[in-house]
Each structure stands twice: as structure tokens, then as C-alpha cells.
């Protein structure tokens, strides 16, 4: 029997028009289980944040984050619960005390009920809704509330089920401006947070609304010369070595520039250190040049990271360069990333690092990247559509195997072949078993095991692999290794991760792992989300999937504790834009032909699948590129076709690149030759202000004379007094 209780709160009238949100909970989602002599309660369908938000020893009651997007420039002034409907669950309950999150570096001890809480007669928690603050995601302010579906009355052993919330809130102007993106699409896509979520808290947990995938940007804008979608930050010494990577990304339709730490010091001198100067530049590039990907091209000795502090731990966090709001040092001391430093953590850009020191290291990394991304010189059939799982015993027999098979494996394409090696069945104390597996070709390696910066233990004692074992790997084809283990990605040291990427005879193309502790039984939810985003949601670029996988935990970061370590200490080593293979690779068949009529010269390109069916490939990126001369990007239509207007272009050896996710990229060369008649090409222009304030900058209401220079790139003379037709598609100026 449930007793229905209606509680109405009338907290006074406000002169500001309040807005209302409604949250409902379903009693059918309540689940009980027994833990020793205690009762354990769950509310299914949410991502339970109790271990991140609540105090160990307090009643273990579910809690989740409700996110609410606000109007630009607004923050929460006040909120109140104006209607709360509760049901008292029948029976007496001895709710279990919350235990500390287990880490591989700590010895777990049982936490007993806190007598101060368990002897009280008031419901726990007293506040069923807690405001956690406003954070910003691509310029959109998002209010965060912690919602408790249940309260516990310890003295009476009663549970109150909070079935219905009606919350009024008022907003005010925010004090500090937030960082806004160059692309409006990057900002407007975040509106789905509230549009699809209001009144349904489950949406925030089961289908967290995300920004548009980065591939959705208008290709004509990408090729305009105004966009630096990808930025490589390295040193003057290594700049030339990174040029082939920048060229490839640009050829594939991702305009890329290289900026050196020396250049950043000269152009962005403000900052307490190089890390802050780098972040200031990245923020500028995000706001002014549409940057989405940032590669830190160097080990921490030459391209710095940011050390942050939480609890009793200090560790490296490249996340500092991804979240561009605030300073990460609001209290203005000499310690970054503390709980009171107002760190928001929503990622504006997606960051990766290549821990290189010499040009040879860079060349070796690019070679591995091209082998993975282009599938150059593949040695093993089935690669990269296969996965290796390494599962050690953490707390008990086969617990990491169970984590992998419950959370990770269901996200991976079922067509991928799998190899699972467990401590109990396969590895035991023999290091040769995992070593043999790592010397085979897999597209993905995922492992749950113990580790330190110089070693990992895939099985029992004696199975340890050391950095010298990793250095001497002879992996035929390079994989992505996602490692759930303590310290193996501590980039302040010569860690396992760095050795793996820099291995001369094998190793991998990317590594994701922790620079600090690993909390496997909580961190697995974000690891699961990484593979879910990449394989099932269309967010398949390496760092894109990583940073967006952190979102479910971001509301808990104003608490000191595991949530901050879980989110911030996981670092991506590798190319941040690298597409992850999530299907068996297909080949492209590309055909092109130059055609001309009386006034136009057109390059027609058709893209089909290279198999017997020859189906058209829609939404493939087709790029014409010759450095310094030509850059055009189009996407194929439903029939796999694009047409480039190349009138007036006379170029040999133009790169034609066609790419689409899960297809091997096509690379070819075309010659664009003059038309048989005349062809006028705009080769330059100047302008002179004739009315206005005289600063020679185009401002509203001013008038300019525009002088155009034309070049005839055809094979015939242009007739005298040929008419010129000027077409204006812009609402911002007139001729």
C-alpha cells in the first residue's frame, strides 16, 4: 500500500515572470535487492550518480543530473519547488550505506552507516533538488540540478518516493561572458538539451543530446580559406615534420594549420605560462577560425600540459585545452583545477596529443596513422574490423570480464571478430599470452587490468608486461588501445602509453588511458559511452567520441572526489580527428569528366561502391586541392554526384580526394585545362572608400569603389566591351 501525499510550497510572489519545469518518476522503475542485511534501492533507467555526489556512509539513494538550457547570457537567480507529490512505500527498510568507489590503487574497506544520519528523524536528504550551477557548452548556458527520486527516514525506516516535481525558476544576466563558437551550428545544436528533455529526466541519461557531428559543417564554408578546423601545435623544430599530416587532413576536407609554441608566445603573450598562452590561442581560434580539433604535437617537455589538483592528487590534464570557458583558476592561486576554480568541463574543442620529441618520432607516427586511416599496406585480413579484450581479475574472479561483456562488447559492431583473454581462463601468470596477442593485428584493444606508468598486469602476479616489452612489440597493423588502468598514461613520465605510440617495430596509432587513478566500476560507464558514440551515434572521430563521452559526469565536478579524476585524468594520445573504423572497410569507385559549354567549365565526379552492385555513395566528401592555388569541397548527392565549376582554372596535378566514413579514401590527380574559348578569372581586387569615416574598413552605411582585376585563362581573346554580370547573394551589401 502506498500513501499518496501532496505537498504544496507557496514561497511568495516574484516580480519576475517565473518559468516552470516538470519532472515525473515512474513507480514501475523502482527495484530492490539485498546486500548482506541491508536493503538496496535503485531507480532503473538513470545513470546513478550517488557515488559521485553523496557522502560515503550516508544512505545509498539514487541521484541523477537534470540539465536545463537557458537563454544566452543568462544564469539562475532563484528556484523553488512549488509542487511535490510523494508516495510512502509500504514496509520497513534498512537502506545500505554508500561505499567508496573502488580504485585499483586502494584497499577497499567497508564503510558503516553514519550514526549522525541514521539516527535522525528528518528525511535524508532534506533537499530533494539541489542546484549545482550553470556551465556552458558551445556558448549555451546549461543549468544543472541534482534530483533525488527517494528520501529515507532512518528513525522510522521509511522511504518516500518523489513522484512528481514542479519547479519554478527565475533567471538573471550572467556576470561573466562565455566563449561562443565561430559556427552558429555548433551552438544551436545544443538547444536539444532542453527541447527534448524538459519533463523527462530519462532523456538526459539514455540519449544525451549532443552537438552536430563535425562532418555536418557546410563544405563550401570549410573551403573558404576562413576556417582552421584542425590546429597542430608543435615547435619550430618539428613543424616541417608535421607538414605531411596537415597536407593530408586538408586534402581530405579538414582545413589544417600548424602553429608553433614560439609563434604563440609572440602573438598571444598574455598568460602565466605557456599552457595558458596556448589555451588563449586555442580559444581565439575556436571563436574566430572555427577550430574543432587540436593536436598537441610534442611530449610534455616541449608542449606543456596542465597539472591540476583534486583531493590529494595532482596529475596531468590535457582537458584544460578542451574546455575554454573560465580560467580553471578562479580563486587565482597557483593551483589549477580545484573544485572552487569554477571549472565547467564542457568541451569546446577535441584535443589529442602525440608525445614526440624528434622528427623521426613524428614521421613514425604519421606512417602508423596513414596505415590505419588510409589502410596503406595492411598485413592482416580482417583488420581493422576486429577487437581484442584483455580482462584481469580486479576485486574478484572474472569481474573485469563481466564489465567488458556487459558494457563494452555490446557497443561494438556485431560483425567485428572478437578475442577475449581472461586471467582465469587464458593468461594466468604467463606474460607471453597477452604479449602474443598484442603482436597480432586488431583495430581495437580494450583492457581492464592493474598498472603503473611503467608496467601493466593483464593477469595474475607474474604476467606483468613492462615498458621494454611494449617497446619491442612487432604489431603488424596499428590498433587503438583503450586502457582502463591506473597511471599507464601518465604523460609526465615515459609511460607505457608513450612507449606504445613511439615503438619503432610495432605498437599502436592511438592510446586512451589514465594519468592518475582508475575507478573501474564507475569509469566503465564513460568507457561504454565512448564506444556507443563511435559505433552507434555517428561521433566516430577519436577525440570527439572521448570528450563527448565525459558529458554524463560533468554535473558532479563541483565535488572534490572521484568524478574529477575520472573525467580529467583520461587522456587521448593520437590524432584527435582520426576516424575510427566501425564497419568492415569498403572501397570507392570514382569517375570524373571535364565538360564545357559556351560559358562554363565543369568537373563532374561520380562516386559509387566498388563492388558488383556499384551503388551510389551519398554524402561523400569530394575535395579538389592544390596548395596555394585551389581548394574546393563538395558532398555527393543521393546519386553520388558532384559538379565543380572550374571555369578559368588552368592547373596541372590537382589532388582529387574522396572520403567517407568506413570507406578507404580515394586519392587521384586531375588536370584542369583551359576552355577552348575565352575564360575570365577574377585574379585580384582593390577598393577605395568614397563615403564614410575614412578608416577604409567596410562599416554600415558606407560606400566604396571596387576595382576588379581579371585574367583570361582560356585559349581565345575576350571580345571588346564584353558585358560583366555581377550577382549579389548577400543581404549585407548592394552594388
C-alpha positions, -999 to +999 in steps of 0.1 A: +000+000+000+013+034-009+000+065+008-003+095-015+010+127-001+005+161-017+029+188-006+025+224-020+051+251-014+040+287-018+071+307-014+059+342-023+053+361-055+081+372-077+081+404-097+100+384-124+080+360-146+090+326-134+094+296-157+084+261-148+098+226-154+080+194-145+098+161-136+079+128-131+091+095-118+075+061-126+070+037-097+074+008-121+111+016-123+117+010-085+138-020-078+150-036-046+178-060-038+196-073-007+232-065+002+240-086+033+215-074+059+207-042+041+181-032+015+194-016-017+171+006-038+175+015-074+156+037-099+162+020-133+168+039-165+190+066-150+228+070-147+230+069-109+255+095-096+253+086-059+289+075-056+300+109-072+277+132-053+269+117-019+289+111+012+302+076+020+283+062+050+251+081+041+221+061+028+228+049-007+199+067-026+199+072-063+206+107-077+208+120-113+216+152-131+188+172-148+201+197-174+182+228-185+195+251-213+189+288-207+188+318-229+222+332-240+238+353-213+215+341-186+221+323-153+198+310-125+188+337-100+165+315-078+144+284-079+117+268-058+097+236-057+060+247-059+045+212-061+060+180-048+039+148-048+053+119-027+043+083-020+054+065+011+065+030+001+049+003+022+072-017+045+102-010+067+136-007+051+172-008+063+189+011+035+225+002+028+253+028+034+271+042+004+305+027-001+335+045-015+343+039-052+368+012-056+401+021-072+429-002-083+452+017-060+433+015-028+424-013-004+387-014-001+374-012+035+337-014+044+320+019+053+294+015+080+263+036+084+270+072+096+253+073+130+246+111+127+224+104+096+210+070+105+197+082+139+179+113+126+141+116+123+142+140+094+141+127+058+175+122+041+184+141+020+164+171+032+167+188-002+153+167-030+165+191-056+199+208-055+211+235-078+247+226-089+254+257-110+255+269-147+280+256-172+284+264-209+285+242-239+294+258-272+282+291-259+249+278-245+243+281-207+231+249-191+218+248-155+224+216-136+202+202-109+207+171-088+174+152-085+167+126-058+138+103-066+138+090-030+141+102+006+148+079+036+136+085+071+162+064+091+145+065+125+112+052+110+129+031+083+105+046+058+111+055+021+094+085+004+091+082-033+092+117-050+068+110-078+062+145-093+082+177-092+070+212-104+099+236-102+098+273-108+130+292-116+140+328-124+170+339-144+192+370-144+221+383-165+253+364-161+283+383-147+310+367-169+307+363-207+310+328-221+330+316-250+310+314-283+318+293-313+325+306-348+299+283-363+263+291-353+255+254-360+279+244-332+258+265-308+223+260-320+226+222-319+229+223-281+193+236-278+182+200-280+193+197-244+161+214-232+138+210-262+139+172-259+145+168-222+120+191-203+097+169-182+116+137-190+147+133-170+155+099-186+164+116-218+195+132-202+208+098-192+197+075-220+200+097-251+221+127-240+217+154-267+249+162-284+262+188-309+261+180-346+288+157-357+317+177-370+313+163-405+280+182-408+297+216-414+289+233-448+317+222-471+318+254-491+325+273-458+352+248-449+370+255-482+366+293-480+400+300-465+384+314-434+384+282-414+411+263-395+391+233-385+422+215-372+452+231-355+485+214-348+506+230-320+542+220-321+577+235-321+597+253-348+620+223-348+592+198-355+569+220-378+583+206-410+579+170-398+541+176-392+535+191-427+525+158-443+498+153-417+485+189-422+485+183-460+466+151-457+439+165-434+435+195-457+433+172-488+406+152-471+385+182-464+396+192-429+415+225-434+445+223-411+472+248-400+504+244-379+512+269-352+543+266-331+548+273-294+573+300-305+546+317-327+521+315-299+544+332-274+549+360-299+512+365-308+495+356-275+520+367-249+495+371-220+494+342-196+512+329-166+529+302-186+530+285-220+500+263-212+478+294-206+491+311-237+483+280-257+448+279-243+443+316-251+453+309-287+430+279-289+401+299-276+407+326-302+410+301-330+377+284-318+359+318-318+374+333-349+385+304-371+360+276-364+386+253-348+373+220-336+403+197-334+437+204-317+467+182-318+494+188-292+524+179-313+550+171-287+557+154-254+552+175-222+589+185-222+582+207-253+544+211-255+531+216-219+501+201-203+483+215-173+487+200-138+455+201-119+448+193-083+418+175-068+416+159-033+452+148-025+461+141-062+480+162-087+480+149-123+483+159-160+451+170-177+451+179-214+414+185-208+424+221-198+429+228-236+394+215-244+372+234-221+377+271-230+353+288-205+368+305-175+404+303-164+405+270-144+419+291-117+390+313-104+405+316-069+437+330-085+461+309-065+489+289-081+469+256-082+447+250-113+416+228-115+404+228-079+368+223-071+363+260-063+381+271-096+348+271-115+359+245-140+330+238-163+345+210-184+321+211-214+344+206-244+346+233-270+374+216-289+386+180-291+422+175-281+448+148-287+485+146-281+514+129-299+542+125-274+571+131-298+605+147-293+623+143-326+613+144-363+618+107-366+591+102-339+567+124-359+574+105-392+568+072-375+535+083-360+523+097-394+533+064-410+511+045-385+483+069-389+482+066-426+483+028-423+452+030-401+433+058-417+441+050-454+447+013-448+481+015-465+500-018-466+476-038-444+492-071-434+463-090-419+429-098-434+401-088-410+419-057-398+407-032-386+372-048-381+383-068-351+388-063-313+410-078-285+398-077-249+422-083-220+405-090-187+423-093-154+407-101-120+403-068-101+383-075-069+372-110-077+374-137-103+363-125-138+349-092-126+366-072-154+355-099-179+319-092-167+324-054-171+337-058-206+310-082-217+282-062-201+292-027-210+318-026-238+312-055-261+275-047-268+286-014-282+310-029-307+297-038-342+285-074-340+302-081-374+336-075-358+355-106-348+365-107-311+392-123-290+387-123-252+416-133-230+409-135-193+432-140-163+413-171-151+409-190-184+438-178-206+465-157-191+472-169-155+508-158-147+521-161-182+531-128-198+536-144-231+499-149-237+490-112-237+523-104-254+515-128-283+480-112-286+494-076-287+518-088-315+487-096-337+466-071-357+435-057-341+416-025-349+407-021-312+423-033-280+403-028-247+418-039-214+408-038-177+438-045-155+462-032-129+490-010-139+516+017-132+533+041-155+559+015-165+540-018-163+506-035-167+494-067-152+469-084-177+466-115-154+479-128-121+512-120-105+539-128-129+520-118-160+534-083-159+544-065-191+570-038-188+577-007-209+606-026-226+581-054-237+559-027-252+588-010-269+597-043-287+562-051-300+561-062-336+524-055-342+517-059-380+489-033-381+485-005-356+454-005-333+437+019-309+443+008-273+418+019-247+433+010-213+413+011-181+441+010-156+459+034-131+488+056-143+496+039-176+490+072-194+510+095-170+524+117-197+547+134-172+568+102-173+580+079-200+548+059-196+536+027-212+513+048-234+541+069-249+563+038-254+534+022-272+529+050-297+566+056-303+575+019-307+597+016-338+588-020-346+551-022-337+528-006-312+497+014-320+482+045-336+463+058-305+461+052-268+434+063-243+441+059-206+446+075-172+473+098-159+461+091-124+438+065-107+413+044-124+379+037-109+368+007-130+333+002-116+323+038-123+346+048-151+333+019-172+301+039-179+321+066-197+342+040-215+309+024-226+297+058-238+329+063-259+322+031-279+285+038-280+291+073-295+317+060-320+298+029-332+262+038-328+257+076-327+279+089-355+306+106-334+334+084-347+364+108-346+387+097-318+388+127-295+352+137-304+340+104-290+362+107-260+353+142-249+316+138-255+317+105-235+325+126-204+293+146-205+272+124-182+295+131-153+300+168-158+274+179-134+293+164-105+326+183-109+320+208-081+325+180-057+361+170-047+365+134-054+365+106-079+343+123-105+370+148-113+397+122-115+376+100-138+368+129-162+401+148-162+428+122-159+418+102-190+440+115-218+439+109-256+472+101-273+468+102-311+452+122-339+421+138-324+403+139-358+412+103-368+380+084-379+375+051-360+367+022-383+333+010-371+324-012-401+344-035-424+361-011-449+346-007-483+362+006-515+352+036-536+349+037-574+355+073-585+349+085-621+353+121-633+350+140-665+356+176-676+327+192-696+323+226-711+295+246-726+296+282-740+303+299-707+313+272-681+338+246-675+326+218-651+343+188-635+317+161-628+326+135-602+306+103-596+312+081-565+300+045-563+308+015-542+335-006-558+316-038-559+293-056-583+262-036-572+280-003-577+256+016-555+260+054-554+277+068-523+259+098-509+274+124-486+310+116-495+335+145-493+350+153-526+380+177-525+400+195-552+432+208-537+464+223-549+483+241-522+483+278-527+461+276-558+429+258-553+407+244-525+371+233-532+350+209-511+316+194-521+295+165-508+279+140-531+241+139-536+219+109-534+231+097-568+268+100-557+274+130-579+290+165-575+299+191-601+327+216-596+326+249-616+363+251-627+358+279-652+390+299-656+412+274-638+444+262-656+463+238-633+482+206-636+484+180-608+454+189-588+447+165-559+413+148-561+404+132-528+372+114-519+364+101-485+335+089-464+335+071-430+341+034-433+354+037-469+390+036-479+398+071-491+404+076-528+433+097-539+439+107-575+452+136-597+434+156-623+444+183-648+422+213-651+430+228-685+417+260-702+385+261-722+386+263-759+371+298-759+379+326-736+376+322-698+377+352-674+390+345-639+390+371-611+427+374-601+426+403-577+407+433-564+412+467-546+388+491-530+387+527-521+363+544-496+343+572-511+319+578-483+322+571-446+346+576-417+377+572-437+392+542-419+389+521-452+370+494-433+335+484-446+310+495-419+272+500-421+261+528-444+295+534-461+303+534-498+333+520-517+346+519-552+356+483-560+383+476-587+385+441-601+414+425-620+405+398-645+427+371-661+418+353-693+428+317-688+411+304-720+426+299-754+408+328-772+407+365-768+379+382-749+357+403-772+360+440-767+334+455-743+321+421-732+294+426-705+301+416-669+272+404-648+276+408-611+254+386-589+249+395-552+237+368-528+245+388-496+219+408-476+248+429-461+258+450-491+245+462-525+261+471-558 
